[in-house]
């Protein structure tokens, strides 16, 4: 390796860029490499890995029933959504497995099936997608559709989604090309006013149009970012100047939203006729919101304000139901990462036992229902009632147990603290600072 020096300063041993013209120069012994060449080397290594890996995808692809069982360990209820997602994900990755190559002369090409997930906030949509990615061990990223804009406007465009996925894959292009993208709040980019005559706008139809190509499958060019977060247009490396090519044909997109009000469209479509003298009238079917969302068809989504081209690129439509009191109680205690288990582990780090008295968890579930936040609101409720104990108790060496009562949840009464001998510790929020 030739040691290159310009104007008394070291230069990149690969491209000759002087230290004064690069954001950083990595040095080892008498060899130097600039940031641009590091990017280019990383890209070349990723390409070689992609060639060696074949078609990519998860190393082990669980069958749908196995996926469903694994989802049961983390997500409560939502059996219908679990079954639909397990089948859709299995079929998606099965088609790109090395063993799924088509024999010579076979002209059957299996199309990609992106997924649309409907359901109210706090019902487990994001957790389902996250858990699937964890099961498959593929790169995963979450994008909020409300922050997306058309190319050319201030905000994140469709290429920015792929850049996030590439970052989640640690720069491995081949891994990113078989990852999962979860786009939340997709209902917020419906055309304003809905219907086919609604006006085009930067945050609505235009964003849907911008997403069409990457949803269907295309080779997109994403520009890597430098350490300051800006696009690396000024870098001398070929990778930074030309961008990174990402093929989206095998990226699974799961788009999700609450679609508030969509149930009314479904209810109107499912209206039934009365029998007898009132046979000319129609009346809506008495069903819950969850039951109505389970009956959604593409035409309902178009009426809501999604453009037909977008709906056509998410052929798998499934829904999650609103969690009732019993389900929220299970969310608190049953999953592997249940909130009660998490809080107990946090207290265990300080040698403290955390106990929930009868009625306490039911009160937490009732508050979440009252707020309309579903499972998402459970953590904020527990944080609010435990914050004082988590602040003081680690400093109270006599305390060995914290008991949360129903009154702690409903009336704001502090948790009860106990010493090793079982006596109640006389505690106020400021006692530890005295």
N, C-alpha and C positions, 0 to 999 in steps of 0.2 A: 504494500500500500504506500502510495506516495504522499508525503506530508506536504500540504499546500499552504503557502503563506502569502498574503497580499497586504501591502502597506503595513507590514510588521504584525498583522493580526492573522490568526489561524483561519483557514477556509475549509469548506466542506470537501472531504476527500473524494466524494462521488461526483458532484456537479460543479465544484469550484466556487460556490457562493461564499463571499467573504462574511465574516462574523457580523459586520456592520449592516448587512443587508438581509439578515434572517432573524426571526423572533427568538431563536434559541439554537445553540450549537452544542451537541452532545459530544464530549471528548472522552477518549479512553486511550491511555498511553500516547502514541503519536498520531492517532487517527481521530478524525472529526466527521460528524454527519449532521446536516441541517434538518430542521423540522420538516421541510418539504420532502426531502428524500426519505425520512422516516415514514411519512404518509404513503409515499409511493411503494416503499418496501412492504408495508403492512398490507396494501392493496394487492400486491403481487403474491404475497404469501396466502392471502385469503382466496385468490383465484386458484392457486395450486391445491389448496385444501378442498376447494369445491370440486375440482377435477377428480381428486382421489376419493371423495366421498360419494360420488355417483349422484343419484337423484336427491339425496338428503332426506330430511324428515327425522322423526324421533328414532333412536336406535331400537327401542322396543315399543311396539304399538299395541296397547291393551285392547282387547275386544270390548264391544259396547257394554256388555254386562259387567265386565271388570271395571270399566270406567265408571259406570253407575255406582258400583259398590264403593269405589274410592271417593266419589263425590258425596256419598252418604256420610262419610267420615267427617266432612267439613261443612256441608250445607244441609239444613233441616228442611224437610218436606220438598215441595217443588218436583214431585215425581215425574210429571209430564214433561217439564223442561229438561230434566236430567236425561230422560230417555231420548228426547229429540236431539239434544246436544251431543250425547254420546254417539248416536248413530251418524249424525252429520260430521262430527270430527273424525270418527273412524273411517267413514267413506272418503273424506277429504285426504287424509294422510295415507290411506291404503292405495290411492291412485298414484301417489308419487313415490311409493316405496320402490327400491331397486327391483324387487321381484314382481312388480306390477307392470314391467315393460311389455308393450304389445308385441305379439309374434309378427313375423313378416306377413304382409298382406292384410293384417287386421286394421280396418279403418274405423273402428269404434273408439271414439275419444270421449272420455268421461269429463264432463264440465265441472268447474269448481262450484261449490254450493256455499256461498256466504250465508250468514245467519242473522236474522232480525229477532231481537229479544224484547218482548213487550212486558211491561209490568210497573207497578207503583214503586216509588222510592223506598229503599230499605227492605226490599223483598229478596235480595240475594243475587241480582243480575251480575254485578261486578265480581262478586265472590265466586260465582260459577265459572266465569271466564278465567279468572286468576287461578283457580284450582285446576282447571283443565290444562292450562299452560304448565303448571307445576307438575302435574301427572306426566305430561308428555316431555317435559324438560326441553321446551323450545323457547326461543326469545319471545317476550311478551311486552307490550306497551299499551298504556291507556291514554286516550286522547279525548278531550272535551270538545264536542262539536260546536259549542257556543263560541269557542275561540278561533274557529276556522273562518277564513275569508277567501275570496277569489284571488288568484295570482295578480300581483300588482297593487293590492291594497295592504294597509298596515295590519299585521296579524299573521297567523300561521296558515300556510297553504297546504295543499295535498302532499307536496314533496316533503314538507316538514314532518309529516306523519312517518314517512319512510326513514327519515333521518333519525327520528326517535327510536324506531325499531332497530336500526343499525347500531345505535349506541347501546341499546339493550343487549345486542348480540356481541358487544365488545369489539365492534368493527369487523366481525366475521360476516362477509357478504353472503356466503353460502348458507350460514345458519339463519341470517335475517330473512332470506328468501323462502324459508319454511316456517316462519314464525307466525304469531297471532297478534292481530291488532284489534283492540277493543275501543270502539268509538261510542262514547256515552252521550246522553242528551241529544240523540239524533233527531228527536221530534222537534227540537228548537230551531232546526233549519228548514222546517216546512215552509212552503210559500205563504207569505202573509195573506191572510184571508182565505187560504185554501182554494180548491177548485182550479179548473184549467185556465181560467181567465185572470188568475192572480198575477200581480206585477212582479217582475224580476227584481231582486235586491241582493246586495253584497253578502248578506248573512243567510239567505234562503236558497232560492233556486240556483243561484250562481255557484254556491258551495256544493250543492248536490251534483251539478254538472261537472265541477272540478274533480269530484270523487269517482266519477264513472269509470275512467280509464284504469285507475289502480285497483278498483273493485273487480273489474272484469279480468284484468291481466294485461300488463304492458311492461316494457322496459323503460323505467324512469331514471332520470339523472338527478342525483342529489348532490349538493355541494357540501363538502365537509366544512366544519367550523373550526376556527382557531381557538386558542385558550380563552380569549376574551368573549367568545360566543358569537363573533361576527363571521360572515362567510369568508372563506380563504381565497378570495379572488386574486389577491396580490402574491400568493405563494408561487415559487418557481417550479414546484413539482408538477408533473404531468397529471397526477391524481387530483390535486387541488384546482388546477386550471380547467380540466375537462370534466370534473365531477366523477362520482361513483355510479356505475350502472347497477340498478337493482331490478330484477325480474319479479313482478308481483303475481305471476300466474299461480304460484303455489303458496302465497300468503293467505291465510284464512282471516277474513274480516268478520268480526261479530259486532254488529251495530245495535244499540239498545236505547230505549227511552220509555218514559212513563206514558206518553201519548194521552194526556189528560183530555177527556171529552170524546175520544175515539169510540168509547163504548156506546155513546148515543147514536153514532152512525150505524154501528152494528145492530143495535136494538131496533132502529128504524127499518133496516133491511130485513131483519128477522121477524117483523110484525106479522101476526097471524090473523086470519079472518074469524069473526064470530059466526056461530051457527044460528039459523032461524031468521027472524025478522030483522036482526041487526047484522046479517051476513055481509052487507055492503061496507061495513066499517072495519077498520083494522085496529088492533090494540097491541101494544108492545109486550113482548114476552117478559115475565117477571124473573129476571136473572140478576145475579150479582155482577159487579164490574169484572171480577176475575173470570167468571163464566163467559161473559161477553167477549173479553179479549181473546179467549181461547177459540172463538169463532171468527176471528179476523181473516179476511181474504184481501188480496192485492187491491181490489177496487175500493175497499174501505180506506186503505192507506193513501190512495190517490185523492180520494175525497177529502182526506185530512190535510193534504197539501204537499205530499211527497210526489215527485215527478215520476211518471210511468217508467222511464228508463232506469231510475234509481231502484225502484221497487223490483224491477226485473232482474237486478243484479244481486238481490238477496232472496233467493227462492225459498229458503228454509225459514218459515215464520213460526215462532213458538212464543209462549208466554209464561210468566211466573205469577202466582197468585199472591194476594195480600196475606201477610202472616197474622193469624189470630192470636189470642192470649196464650193458648196452649203451645202454639208453635214458638212464640217468643220465649216462653219459659224453657223450652228445649234448646233454643239458640243460646241461652245463657249458660247452660250446663252440659249439653251433650257433645257437641263437636270437639275434635281434637284440640282446636284452638279456641274453645269456648271462653267467653269473657270472664266468667267466675274462676276458671282455671288460671287465666292470665293474671288476674288480680291476686289470687292466692299465692301464685309463684312470686309475684313482686314482694309480697309481705314475707314470704319464706326466706328471701334473701337476707332479711334482717332478723331472722329467727322468730317471726311472729306468725301465729295462726289466724286466719281470717275466717270468720263464721257468719253465715247468713241465717238468721232466725226465721221460723215459719212465718210466711206472709210477706217477707221482705222482697223476695224476687218477684212474687206476684204483683206487688205494688210497683216494681220497676217496669214490668210488662204493661201494666195498666197506664202508667204515665206515658210510655212510648206510643201506645194506641191513642191516647188523648191528644198527643202532639202531632199524630199522623206521620211520624218519622220511621215507623217500622223498626227493623233490627238496627238500622243505622243510628238511631237515637239512644240505644241502650248504653253505649259507652259514655256518652255525655252525661247521662243521668247518674251512672255509677261514679264517674269522675267528680261530679258535683258533691256527692254525699261522702266520698272518701278522701277528698283533697286535704281536709284538715288533719285527718288521721295519718295520711301519707306524709304530711309535712312534719308533724310532731313526734309520732311514735318511734321512728328510728333513733331519736335522742332520749327516749324514755326507757332506760335499761331495765326497770322493774316490770314493764309490760311484756306479756307473752302471748296475749290473745286479744283480738278485736272482734266484737260482735255487732253486726248490723241488724237492726230491728225494723219492723214495719214502720214504726214511727220515724225512724231515721229517713225513710224514703218519703213518707207522706207529710210529715210535720217539720222536717229539718232538725230533729233531735240528734245530737251527736252520737256516734257509735259508742258502745259500752266497752271500756278497756278493763282487762283482767290481769292480775299478777300471776306469778307461777303458783302461788298458794290458792288461787281461785278467788281472791278478794277483788272487789271492784276498785279500780284505781280512780282516785279523785282527779279528774282531768278537765281542764278548760283549754281552749285553743291556744292560749298564750303561756300555758304552764311550762312548756319546754324551753321558753326563752327567759324564764325568770332567773 
